[in-house]
C-alpha cells in the first residue's frame, strides 16, 4: 500500500500507449443515433521505460488501428493484422496469447527478422472487453478489434 495524494494524481505524466485516443473515438461513435461500422487509425508519440537495444526505444510513435462492427471475431483480427503487416513488407508473422487490461483475448504479434535470424515482437492486439464498450453506449452486439505497434519497430528488424 501507499499513501494516495490528490496533488500527485494531478501531475502530468508521459503516456505509455494511445488507448485513450481509441476510447475517445469509440465514445463519439457510441453517441451517434444509429451505429455505423467504423475503422479508426491513430499515430502519436508514446514513452516507455525501456533499456535501449536493437528493437526497443524509450520514445517512439505508436500506430493504433481499430475496427468497430457487428460479428467480428478473433479470426477477423488475425486476418487484418496479417494483411496489415504484409502491406509493409513483413510476411512471416505469428501470435502469442498475452494480457492487456482493455482487451480479451489479447495477443502479442511477432515478425521474423531474417537479418537477426529471430522472431521480434512487433505489436500487440486484442478484442476490446465488453465492460469497456458498454458504458460508452455501444450496442451489445458490436465488437471492436484493435492492434498497435511502434512505427519504428518494423524498420528496426528489416
PyMOL commands that set and color helices and strands:
alter all, ss='L'
color gray80, all
select helices_A, chain A and resi 6-9+19-30+74-87+130-136+153-157
alter helices_A, ss='H'
color red, helices_A
select strands_A, chain A and resi 38-47+59-70+93-100+103-113+118-128+142-150
alter strands_A, ss='S'
color yellow, strands_A
deselect
rebuild
show_as cartoon
